[in-house]
Amino acid sequence: MTTQEEKRYDPKDTTLKFVNRPDDLDPLPPGEGDQCLRAEMSCGHAVTPESLTGWCRSLLDQGQYKFKCPALKGGTLKCDAVWSYREVRRLAVLTPEEMQHFEENMARLAAAEYCEFKTCPGCNTCVEREDPSNLSVQCTLCTADKGKRYEFCWQCLKTWKGPAPRSDCCNNDGCINNDIELLKNCRTTNLPQVDGVDACPSIRACPTCGQKVEHDKTGCKNIICPRCQVEFCFVCLKLTPECLKTSSYFIPCSDGVAPRQTSIPVWRRN
């Protein structure tokens, strides 16, 4: 193998289960691609190294590091089985360069999901925020170095001023939440495939974790948050099961378009 285009399974590899059926991730017309071996994933769907690499790379590009099978079961339901990275690495025949790309991005995305880090303005080290509802964060290194408690503002990244704890701002001039300003002032957008939705805020904060998201204006009104993986309605901001009690995927929500958000939900992961 000298280039990515030449990725092929070794037909002598007895540790893989080869199957004589179309690639479930990238099916080709009969007679095309017959020379490329297909292997079976743990979920039972057939793949080639190229299709598996392409699909998993596209998930990373969308901010998702959990690799789920997109193939259909019974022709209607998405499989959604989760593949381990070890399985993906092996059956995608990842090159050393691809492994580095995958692993660096997986680590970055996982850290963004489970931890909140910012750079302390006093010592420039990364500090994790333990209480997502408190903007006042103590830096242990600066506290030890200065011999007194040192706190900085998670929002404006300046030395903390004013009483604490506090969730809106500190007393430094210009301490505002830029994400909230964006939610309040973003342009409106339309969802062409959803009846009657022609003036919806173009940016929303996920009602579960607060991640900023945009709708690509294709398909239905529901989207899946790339961070917490919870599906919600971009229009009314209800979780999808709740929205669908009085509506459907392509018709207006019973409560109409939710107003612009003026606060960002805090992700309670426990």
PASEBA-1860 file (N, C-alpha, C; in nm, 3 decimals):
! residues 270
1> MTTQEEKR> 0.084/-0.120/0.000/0.000/0.000/0.000/0.088/0.124/0.000 ~ 0.073/0.208/-0.105/0.155/0.328/-0.115/0.073/0.455/-0.104 ~ -0.054/0.449/-0.140/-0.141/0.565/-0.127/-0.271/0.523/-0.063 ~ -0.345/0.622/-0.014/-0.471/0.594/0.052/-0.568/0.526/-0.043 ~ -0.562/0.563/-0.175/-0.655/0.506/-0.272/-0.635/0.357/-0.290 ~ -0.521/0.304/-0.250/-0.491/0.162/-0.269/-0.522/0.079/-0.145 ~ -0.594/0.135/-0.050/-0.627/0.059/0.070/-0.704/-0.068/0.034 ~ -0.656/-0.180/0.079/-0.723/-0.307/0.055/-0.700/-0.398/0.175
9> YDPKDTTL> -0.794/-0.488/0.197/-0.773/-0.590/0.298/-0.681/-0.698/0.243 ~ -0.607/-0.760/0.331/-0.524/-0.875/0.294/-0.613/-0.998/0.292 ~ -0.635/-1.060/0.178/-0.725/-1.176/0.172/-0.678/-1.294/0.257 ~ -0.552/-1.291/0.298/-0.500/-1.399/0.381/-0.519/-1.372/0.531 ~ -0.576/-1.257/0.565/-0.595/-1.221/0.706/-0.713/-1.301/0.762 ~ -0.682/-1.403/0.839/-0.787/-1.490/0.893/-0.856/-1.431/1.015 ~ -0.809/-1.316/1.063/-0.872/-1.254/1.180/-0.991/-1.168/1.141 ~ -1.008/-1.143/1.010/-1.122/-1.065/0.962/-1.226/-1.159/0.901
17> KFVNRPDD> -1.352/-1.117/0.911/-1.460/-1.193/0.850/-1.500/-1.125/0.720 ~ -1.462/-1.187/0.608/-1.494/-1.130/0.478/-1.633/-1.177/0.434 ~ -1.704/-1.086/0.366/-1.840/-1.118/0.323/-1.856/-1.084/0.176 ~ -1.945/-1.157/0.110/-1.970/-1.138/-0.033/-2.103/-1.065/-0.052 ~ -2.106/-0.940/-0.006/-2.225/-0.857/-0.024/-2.180/-0.712/-0.033 ~ -2.268/-0.622/-0.078/-2.227/-0.483/-0.101/-2.182/-0.413/0.028 ~ -2.101/-0.310/0.008/-2.057/-0.223/0.117/-2.179/-0.148/0.171 ~ -2.210/-0.166/0.299/-2.329/-0.102/0.357/-2.311/0.048/0.376
25> LDPLPPGE> -2.188/0.098/0.378/-2.165/0.241/0.396/-2.162/0.315/0.263 ~ -2.126/0.245/0.157/-2.115/0.309/0.026/-2.150/0.208/-0.082 ~ -2.276/0.167/-0.089/-2.315/0.063/-0.186/-2.296/0.110/-0.329 ~ -2.246/0.019/-0.413/-2.224/0.048/-0.555/-2.319/-0.035/-0.639 ~ -2.347/0.009/-0.762/-2.431/-0.072/-0.851/-2.370/-0.209/-0.873 ~ -2.452/-0.310/-0.903/-2.401/-0.445/-0.928/-2.291/-0.444/-1.032 ~ -2.184/-0.516/-1.003/-2.073/-0.526/-1.097/-1.962/-0.428/-1.069 ~ -1.989/-0.322/-0.994/-1.886/-0.223/-0.961/-1.828/-0.252/-0.824
33> GDQCLRAE> -1.697/-0.239/-0.813/-1.632/-0.258/-0.684/-1.623/-0.403/-0.638 ~ -1.648/-0.498/-0.731/-1.650/-0.639/-0.690/-1.511/-0.690/-0.653 ~ -1.408/-0.621/-0.700/-1.273/-0.667/-0.671/-1.224/-0.627/-0.533 ~ -1.298/-0.542/-0.465/-1.256/-0.495/-0.332/-1.321/-0.579/-0.225 ~ -1.242/-0.638/-0.139/-1.296/-0.721/-0.032/-1.375/-0.636/0.067 ~ -1.483/-0.692/0.116/-1.561/-0.628/0.221/-1.548/-0.711/0.348 ~ -1.532/-0.642/0.460/-1.522/-0.710/0.589/-1.644/-0.674/0.673 ~ -1.676/-0.760/0.768/-1.794/-0.739/0.852/-1.754/-0.675/0.984
41> MSCGHAVT> -1.824/-0.564/1.017/-1.802/-0.498/1.145/-1.871/-0.577/1.255 ~ -1.847/-0.539/1.380/-1.905/-0.610/1.494/-2.057/-0.605/1.493 ~ -2.114/-0.502/1.428/-2.260/-0.488/1.422/-2.322/-0.571/1.310 ~ -2.235/-0.630/1.224/-2.285/-0.714/1.116/-2.290/-0.647/0.981 ~ -2.256/-0.518/0.971/-2.261/-0.449/0.843/-2.125/-0.457/0.772 ~ -2.132/-0.459/0.640/-2.012/-0.476/0.558/-1.951/-0.341/0.523 ~ -1.817/-0.336/0.523/-1.745/-0.212/0.492/-1.622/-0.243/0.409 ~ -1.568/-0.139/0.348/-1.434/-0.144/0.289/-1.347/-0.047/0.368
49> PESLTGWC> -1.216/-0.058/0.358/-1.130/0.038/0.430/-1.159/0.183/0.394 ~ -1.188/0.206/0.264/-1.211/0.342/0.219/-1.340/0.399/0.275 ~ -1.449/0.321/0.267/-1.577/0.374/0.314/-1.576/0.396/0.464 ~ -1.512/0.307/0.538/-1.507/0.320/0.683/-1.423/0.441/0.722 ~ -1.310/0.460/0.657/-1.226/0.577/0.684/-1.302/0.706/0.655 ~ -1.368/0.710/0.540/-1.439/0.831/0.501/-1.552/0.865/0.597 ~ -1.628/0.765/0.640/-1.740/0.791/0.730/-1.691/0.840/0.866 ~ -1.592/0.772/0.921/-1.544/0.810/1.054/-1.473/0.945/1.052
57> RSLLDQGQ> -1.405/0.976/0.944/-1.342/1.108/0.932/-1.450/1.216/0.925 ~ -1.560/1.189/0.856/-1.668/1.287/0.848/-1.731/1.311/0.985 ~ -1.740/1.207/1.067/-1.792/1.226/1.202/-1.700/1.317/1.283 ~ -1.569/1.295/1.273/-1.474/1.382/1.343/-1.489/1.526/1.297 ~ -1.506/1.546/1.166/-1.522/1.681/1.113/-1.647/1.749/1.167 ~ -1.747/1.670/1.207/-1.871/1.724/1.263/-1.863/1.739/1.415 ~ -1.745/1.712/1.473/-1.730/1.728/1.617/-1.772/1.607/1.697 ~ -1.781/1.490/1.634/-1.822/1.369/1.705/-1.706/1.269/1.707
65> YKFKCPAL> -1.674/1.219/1.825/-1.564/1.125/1.837/-1.611/0.983/1.868 ~ -1.741/0.964/1.879/-1.797/0.829/1.897/-1.844/0.782/1.761 ~ -1.789/0.671/1.716/-1.814/0.625/1.581/-1.935/0.531/1.578 ~ -2.044/0.577/1.514/-2.168/0.500/1.508/-2.196/0.457/1.364 ~ -2.248/0.335/1.352/-2.279/0.280/1.220/-2.401/0.350/1.161 ~ -2.390/0.404/1.038/-2.503/0.474/0.976/-2.591/0.384/0.890 ~ -2.552/0.257/0.876/-2.625/0.167/0.787/-2.766/0.140/0.841 ~ -2.854/0.100/0.752/-2.992/0.074/0.789/-3.012/-0.073/0.824
73> KGGTLKCD> -3.098/-0.096/0.922/-3.138/-0.231/0.959/-3.281/-0.253/0.910 ~ -3.300/-0.357/0.831/-3.433/-0.384/0.779/-3.481/-0.279/0.681 ~ -3.388/-0.195/0.634/-3.421/-0.095/0.534/-3.486/0.032/0.588 ~ -3.509/0.040/0.719/-3.579/0.157/0.772/-3.508/0.222/0.890 ~ -3.459/0.143/0.984/-3.399/0.198/1.106/-3.248/0.205/1.095 ~ -3.192/0.315/1.144/-3.046/0.329/1.144/-2.986/0.237/1.249 ~ -2.876/0.172/1.215/-2.812/0.077/1.307/-2.767/0.146/1.435 ~ -2.686/0.251/1.422/-2.638/0.331/1.535/-2.551/0.254/1.634
81> AVWSYREV> -2.504/0.136/1.596/-2.412/0.063/1.684/-2.283/0.143/1.700 ~ -2.227/0.145/1.819/-2.103/0.218/1.845/-1.983/0.126/1.822 ~ -1.893/0.169/1.734/-1.771/0.094/1.708/-1.659/0.149/1.796 ~ -1.579/0.063/1.851/-1.462/0.108/1.927/-1.358/0.164/1.830 ~ -1.274/0.254/1.881/-1.168/0.307/1.795/-1.074/0.195/1.752 ~ -1.052/0.100/1.841/-0.964/-0.013/1.806/-1.017/-0.086/1.683 ~ -1.149/-0.108/1.679/-1.209/-0.176/1.564/-1.200/-0.089/1.439 ~ -1.228/0.040/1.453/-1.221/0.131/1.340/-1.079/0.137/1.285
89> RRLAVLTP> -0.983/0.152/1.372/-0.842/0.163/1.331/-0.800/0.041/1.249 ~ -0.847/-0.075/1.291/-0.806/-0.199/1.225/-0.878/-0.219/1.092 ~ -1.011/-0.203/1.091/-1.085/-0.232/0.968/-1.081/-0.116/0.869 ~ -1.046/0.003/0.914/-1.025/0.114/0.821/-0.883/0.115/0.766 ~ -0.799/0.027/0.819/-0.659/0.018/0.777/-0.595/0.157/0.782 ~ -0.609/0.224/0.897/-0.559/0.360/0.910/-0.407/0.365/0.896 ~ -0.359/0.464/0.822/-0.216/0.487/0.811/-0.166/0.555/0.940 ~ -0.036/0.558/0.964/0.016/0.629/1.082/-0.029/0.775/1.086
97> EEMQHFEE> -0.034/0.839/0.969/-0.078/0.978/0.966/-0.225/0.990/1.003 ~ -0.306/0.897/0.953/-0.448/0.899/0.986/-0.470/0.869/1.134 ~ -0.395/0.776/1.188/-0.408/0.745/1.331/-0.377/0.868/1.416 ~ -0.273/0.941/1.380/-0.239/1.062/1.454/-0.352/1.164/1.445 ~ -0.408/1.182/1.325/-0.519/1.276/1.307/-0.640/1.234/1.390 ~ -0.675/1.107/1.385/-0.790/1.059/1.459/-0.769/1.075/1.609 ~ -0.656/1.032/1.659/-0.634/1.029/1.803/-0.622/1.169/1.862 ~ -0.560/1.261/1.789/-0.549/1.399/1.838/-0.687/1.463/1.845
105> NMARLAAA> -0.768/1.443/1.743/-0.901/1.503/1.741/-0.996/1.437/1.840 ~ -0.985/1.306/1.856/-1.068/1.237/1.955/-1.037/1.289/2.095 ~ -0.908/1.307/2.125/-0.870/1.355/2.258/-0.920/1.498/2.280 ~ -0.910/1.580/2.177/-0.957/1.719/2.190/-1.107/1.726/2.211 ~ -1.182/1.648/2.135/-1.327/1.650/2.146/-1.374/1.593/2.279 ~ -1.307/1.486/2.326/-1.345/1.428/2.454/-1.318/1.525/2.568 ~ -1.205/1.595/2.561/-1.173/1.692/2.666/-1.276/1.806/2.667 ~ -1.317/1.849/2.548/-1.416/1.957/2.540/-1.551/1.913/2.595
113> EYCEFKTC> -1.581/1.783/2.582/-1.710/1.734/2.630/-1.714/1.719/2.781 ~ -1.607/1.667/2.837/-1.612/1.632/2.980/-1.545/1.734/3.072 ~ -1.467/1.824/3.017/-1.395/1.920/3.102/-1.406/2.060/3.043 ~ -1.392/2.159/3.130/-1.388/2.298/3.087/-1.255/2.357/3.130 ~ -1.173/2.393/3.033/-1.041/2.449/3.061/-1.027/2.586/2.998 ~ -0.962/2.677/3.071/-0.921/2.805/3.015/-0.785/2.843/3.073 ~ -0.721/2.941/3.010/-0.588/2.982/3.052/-0.596/3.090/3.159 ~ -0.532/3.065/3.271/-0.528/3.163/3.379/-0.452/3.287/3.334
121> PGCNTCVE> -0.508/3.407/3.353/-0.438/3.530/3.311/-0.316/3.560/3.397 ~ -0.306/3.496/3.513/-0.193/3.524/3.601/-0.069/3.445/3.568 ~ -0.087/3.314/3.532/0.031/3.229/3.509/0.029/3.157/3.375 ~ -0.078/3.176/3.299/-0.092/3.116/3.166/-0.097/2.964/3.165 ~ -0.134/2.904/3.277/-0.153/2.759/3.280/-0.302/2.729/3.261 ~ -0.331/2.607/3.218/-0.470/2.567/3.197/-0.535/2.534/3.331 ~ -0.654/2.589/3.351/-0.728/2.569/3.475/-0.865/2.511/3.441 ~ -0.906/2.411/3.518/-1.037/2.350/3.496/-1.138/2.415/3.590
129> REDPSNLS> -1.256/2.443/3.537/-1.363/2.500/3.618/-1.449/2.386/3.674 ~ -1.460/2.380/3.805/-1.535/2.272/3.868/-1.684/2.304/3.878 ~ -1.718/2.431/3.898/-1.858/2.470/3.912/-1.899/2.553/3.790 ~ -1.973/2.494/3.695/-2.007/2.567/3.573/-2.102/2.683/3.594 ~ -2.157/2.700/3.714/-2.248/2.811/3.740/-2.179/2.928/3.809 ~ -2.048/2.915/3.834/-1.973/3.021/3.902/-1.860/3.070/3.812 ~ -1.862/3.199/3.781/-1.759/3.257/3.695/-1.628/3.283/3.767 ~ -1.631/3.284/3.899/-1.509/3.309/3.976/-1.433/3.178/3.995
137> VQCTLCTA> -1.312/3.171/3.940/-1.235/3.047/3.942/-1.100/3.071/4.009 ~ -1.067/2.984/4.104/-0.939/2.998/4.173/-0.828/2.925/4.097 ~ -0.713/2.990/4.084/-0.593/2.926/4.028/-0.504/2.887/4.145 ~ -0.482/2.758/4.162/-0.403/2.711/4.276/-0.256/2.751/4.263 ~ -0.204/2.756/4.140/-0.064/2.795/4.123/-0.041/2.941/4.161 ~ -0.128/3.030/4.114/-0.114/3.171/4.148/-0.139/3.194/4.297 ~ -0.232/3.120/4.355/-0.259/3.132/4.499/-0.136/3.096/4.579 ~ -0.069/2.987/4.541/0.053/2.945/4.612/0.166/3.045/4.590
145> DKGKRYEF> 0.178/3.095/4.467/0.287/3.186/4.434/0.270/3.321/4.503 ~ 0.147/3.370/4.512/0.122/3.501/4.571/0.102/3.495/4.722 ~ 0.081/3.376/4.773/0.059/3.361/4.918/-0.079/3.405/4.962 ~ -0.168/3.426/4.868/-0.307/3.459/4.899/-0.396/3.410/4.785 ~ -0.523/3.395/4.814/-0.616/3.341/4.717/-0.623/3.428/4.591 ~ -0.604/3.364/4.477/-0.612/3.436/4.350/-0.725/3.377/4.266 ~ -0.817/3.462/4.224/-0.928/3.420/4.140/-0.933/3.505/4.014 ~ -0.977/3.443/3.906/-0.997/3.519/3.783/-1.136/3.490/3.728
153> CWQCLKTW> -1.179/3.574/3.635/-1.313/3.562/3.578/-1.310/3.470/3.456 ~ -1.390/3.369/3.460/-1.397/3.271/3.351/-1.448/3.336/3.221 ~ -1.519/3.446/3.235/-1.582/3.509/3.120/-1.492/3.609/3.050 ~ -1.433/3.702/3.125/-1.350/3.804/3.062/-1.201/3.774/3.076 ~ -1.167/3.672/3.154/-1.027/3.630/3.174/-0.940/3.741/3.232 ~ -0.999/3.814/3.328/-0.922/3.914/3.403/-0.927/3.877/3.551 ~ -0.836/3.935/3.629/-0.839/3.911/3.773/-0.978/3.946/3.826 ~ -1.031/3.859/3.910/-1.169/3.874/3.956/-1.189/4.002/4.035
161> KGPAPRSD> -1.300/4.070/4.007/-1.341/4.186/4.085/-1.487/4.168/4.127 ~ -1.514/4.204/4.254/-1.651/4.199/4.301/-1.681/4.075/4.383 ~ -1.806/4.064/4.430/-1.845/3.950/4.514/-1.853/3.822/4.432 ~ -1.839/3.710/4.500/-1.849/3.578/4.436/-1.915/3.482/4.535 ~ -1.979/3.375/4.489/-1.990/3.334/4.348/-2.090/3.418/4.271 ~ -2.074/3.415/4.140/-2.162/3.492/4.052/-2.165/3.424/3.915 ~ -2.280/3.428/3.848/-2.293/3.354/3.723/-2.311/3.442/3.600 ~ -2.330/3.575/3.619/-2.356/3.661/3.503/-2.233/3.737/3.456
169> CCNNDGCI> -2.159/3.800/3.549/-2.040/3.876/3.514/-1.966/3.913/3.641 ~ -1.842/3.961/3.625/-1.769/4.018/3.740/-1.779/4.169/3.731 ~ -1.707/4.240/3.815/-1.716/4.386/3.816/-1.613/4.455/3.726 ~ -1.541/4.377/3.645/-1.450/4.438/3.548/-1.531/4.504/3.436 ~ -1.482/4.618/3.387/-1.548/4.684/3.275/-1.549/4.592/3.152 ~ -1.663/4.588/3.085/-1.672/4.511/2.962/-1.687/4.362/2.980 ~ -1.716/4.318/3.102/-1.732/4.174/3.125/-1.873/4.134/3.080 ~ -1.882/4.083/2.960/-2.010/4.038/2.906/-1.994/3.897/2.852
177> NNDIELLK> -2.104/3.827/2.841/-2.102/3.693/2.784/-2.123/3.705/2.633 ~ -2.017/3.686/2.558/-2.025/3.702/2.413/-2.117/3.599/2.348 ~ -2.127/3.481/2.410/-2.216/3.379/2.355/-2.361/3.423/2.366 ~ -2.397/3.483/2.481/-2.534/3.530/2.498/-2.563/3.645/2.402 ~ -2.467/3.735/2.384/-2.485/3.845/2.288/-2.507/3.790/2.148 ~ -2.435/3.682/2.114/-2.451/3.622/1.983/-2.591/3.562/1.968 ~ -2.639/3.495/2.071/-2.773/3.436/2.066/-2.880/3.544/2.054 ~ -2.858/3.657/2.121/-2.957/3.764/2.121/-2.958/3.843/1.991
185> NCRTTNLP> -2.844/3.847/1.921/-2.833/3.937/1.807/-2.808/3.866/1.673 ~ -2.808/3.735/1.672/-2.780/3.664/1.548/-2.892/3.689/1.446 ~ -2.863/3.671/1.320/-2.963/3.689/1.215/-3.068/3.578/1.225 ~ -3.176/3.595/1.152/-3.277/3.489/1.146/-3.252/3.402/1.023 ~ -3.310/3.283/1.024/-3.295/3.190/0.912/-3.428/3.121/0.887 ~ -3.437/3.053/0.774/-3.557/2.976/0.744/-3.520/2.829/0.730 ~ -3.617/2.742/0.749/-3.598/2.598/0.728/-3.687/2.559/0.612 ~ -3.633/2.553/0.491/-3.714/2.536/0.370/-3.805/2.414/0.370
193> QVDGVDAC> -3.764/2.307/0.438/-3.842/2.184/0.433/-3.942/2.171/0.549 ~ -3.950/2.275/0.632/-4.044/2.274/0.744/-4.148/2.384/0.719 ~ -4.273/2.346/0.711/-4.379/2.442/0.679/-4.384/2.557/0.780 ~ -4.385/2.679/0.728/-4.409/2.795/0.812/-4.293/2.845/0.895 ~ -4.175/2.785/0.883/-4.060/2.832/0.962/-3.972/2.917/0.871 ~ -3.992/3.049/0.879/-3.916/3.139/0.792/-3.847/3.252/0.867 ~ -3.855/3.252/0.999/-3.788/3.357/1.077/-3.748/3.301/1.213 ~ -3.654/3.210/1.210/-3.605/3.146/1.333/-3.463/3.194/1.360
201> PSIRACPT> -3.427/3.222/1.486/-3.287/3.258/1.514/-3.192/3.155/1.455 ~ -3.086/3.200/1.392/-2.996/3.109/1.319/-2.900/3.034/1.411 ~ -2.885/3.082/1.536/-2.797/3.015/1.631/-2.875/2.989/1.759 ~ -2.861/2.868/1.809/-2.929/2.828/1.932/-2.827/2.768/2.028 ~ -2.862/2.773/2.157/-2.784/2.701/2.259/-2.859/2.573/2.290 ~ -2.790/2.460/2.283/-2.853/2.332/2.312/-2.921/2.338/2.448 ~ -3.048/2.299/2.459/-3.119/2.309/2.587/-3.067/2.212/2.693 ~ -2.982/2.119/2.653/-2.926/2.025/2.750/-2.789/2.067/2.800
209> CGQKVEHD> -2.699/2.103/2.706/-2.561/2.131/2.748/-2.515/2.273/2.720 ~ -2.593/2.352/2.645/-2.554/2.490/2.619/-2.464/2.509/2.499 ~ -2.428/2.402/2.428/-2.343/2.414/2.310/-2.412/2.497/2.202 ~ -2.340/2.593/2.140/-2.397/2.672/2.032/-2.405/2.586/1.905 ~ -2.521/2.588/1.841/-2.541/2.507/1.721/-2.616/2.588/1.616 ~ -2.597/2.548/1.490/-2.670/2.606/1.378/-2.737/2.493/1.301 ~ -2.846/2.524/1.233/-2.916/2.428/1.150/-2.865/2.444/1.006 ~ -2.840/2.332/0.937/-2.789/2.343/0.801/-2.898/2.367/0.697
217> KTGCKNII> -3.021/2.386/0.745/-3.137/2.420/0.661/-3.178/2.307/0.567 ~ -3.136/2.185/0.596/-3.183/2.070/0.521/-3.255/1.976/0.616 ~ -3.350/1.900/0.562/-3.419/1.801/0.644/-3.517/1.864/0.742 ~ -3.544/1.788/0.848/-3.646/1.830/0.945/-3.593/1.935/1.042 ~ -3.679/1.975/1.135/-3.645/2.083/1.227/-3.563/2.037/1.347 ~ -3.548/1.905/1.364/-3.473/1.853/1.479/-3.327/1.832/1.446 ~ -3.240/1.858/1.542/-3.097/1.835/1.523/-3.042/1.760/1.644 ~ -2.927/1.698/1.625/-2.858/1.629/1.734/-2.739/1.714/1.775
225> CPRCQVEF> -2.731/1.748/1.903/-2.620/1.829/1.952/-2.489/1.752/1.937 ~ -2.386/1.812/1.876/-2.260/1.741/1.856/-2.184/1.713/1.986 ~ -2.220/1.786/2.094/-2.148/1.764/2.220/-2.216/1.660/2.308 ~ -2.343/1.680/2.340/-2.411/1.589/2.433/-2.490/1.479/2.364 ~ -2.504/1.490/2.230/-2.573/1.389/2.149/-2.723/1.383/2.177 ~ -2.781/1.485/2.238/-2.924/1.489/2.264/-2.994/1.555/2.145 ~ -3.104/1.495/2.100/-3.179/1.551/1.987/-3.286/1.647/2.038 ~ -3.294/1.764/1.976/-3.394/1.862/2.017/-3.445/1.937/1.895
233> CFVCLKLT> -3.556/2.007/1.913/-3.615/2.086/1.805/-3.548/2.223/1.799 ~ -3.494/2.257/1.684/-3.426/2.385/1.667/-3.524/2.501/1.673 ~ -3.651/2.474/1.649/-3.752/2.580/1.643/-3.808/2.613/1.781 ~ -3.862/2.513/1.851/-3.926/2.540/1.981/-3.834/2.512/2.100 ~ -3.718/2.450/2.074/-3.615/2.421/2.174/-3.658/2.313/2.274 ~ -3.764/2.240/2.244/-3.799/2.126/2.329/-3.719/2.003/2.283 ~ -3.697/1.910/2.376/-3.637/1.784/2.334/-3.731/1.718/2.234 ~ -3.675/1.647/2.139/-3.755/1.592/2.029/-3.877/1.511/2.075
241> PECLKTSS> -3.863/1.418/2.171/-3.982/1.343/2.212/-4.095/1.432/2.263 ~ -4.059/1.540/2.332/-4.160/1.631/2.386/-4.225/1.710/2.272 ~ -4.144/1.756/2.177/-4.196/1.833/2.063/-4.291/1.748/1.980 ~ -4.256/1.621/1.960/-4.335/1.535/1.872/-4.468/1.491/1.934 ~ -4.489/1.522/2.061/-4.618/1.490/2.122/-4.731/1.573/2.059 ~ -4.699/1.692/2.013/-4.802/1.781/1.957/-4.767/1.831/1.818 ~ -4.665/1.771/1.756/-4.619/1.819/1.627/-4.560/1.701/1.550 ~ -4.493/1.729/1.438/-4.418/1.627/1.367/-4.294/1.692/1.308
249> YFIPCSDG> -4.211/1.614/1.242/-4.079/1.662/1.200/-4.083/1.779/1.101 ~ -4.188/1.785/1.018/-4.187/1.884/0.910/-4.303/1.983/0.915 ~ -4.372/1.992/1.029/-4.477/2.091/1.043/-4.444/2.183/1.159 ~ -4.506/2.302/1.166/-4.474/2.398/1.272/-4.498/2.340/1.412 ~ -4.421/2.387/1.507/-4.437/2.343/1.646/-4.565/2.403/1.703 ~ -4.628/2.332/1.794/-4.753/2.381/1.852/-4.731/2.510/1.929 ~ -4.611/2.530/1.985/-4.581/2.653/2.060/-4.513/2.759/1.974 ~ -4.498/2.733/1.847/-4.435/2.830/1.759/-4.284/2.835/1.777
257> VAPRQTSI> -4.224/2.941/1.726/-4.078/2.960/1.735/-4.042/3.014/1.873 ~ -3.953/2.945/1.942/-3.909/2.993/2.073/-3.833/3.124/2.057 ~ -3.850/3.220/2.149/-3.780/3.348/2.137/-3.629/3.330/2.150 ~ -3.558/3.435/2.118/-3.413/3.432/2.131/-3.374/3.403/2.276 ~ -3.273/3.322/2.292/-3.230/3.284/2.427/-3.151/3.397/2.493 ~ -3.175/3.418/2.620/-3.105/3.522/2.697/-3.017/3.462/2.806 ~ -3.011/3.329/2.810/-2.922/3.261/2.904/-2.880/3.130/2.840 ~ -2.773/3.073/2.889/-2.720/2.948/2.832/-2.736/2.837/2.935
265> PVWRRN> -2.801/2.726/2.897/-2.819/2.616/2.992/-2.686/2.560/3.040 ~ -2.683/2.520/3.166/-2.564/2.457/3.224/-2.582/2.306/3.218 ~ -2.480/2.239/3.167/-2.488/2.094/3.149/-2.468/2.025/3.283 ~ -2.572/1.959/3.331/-2.563/1.880/3.454/-2.539/1.736/3.417 ~ -2.415/1.692/3.418/-2.380/1.561/3.364/-2.403/1.447/3.461 ~ -2.420/1.474/3.587/-2.436/1.366/3.683/-2.584/1.331/3.701
END
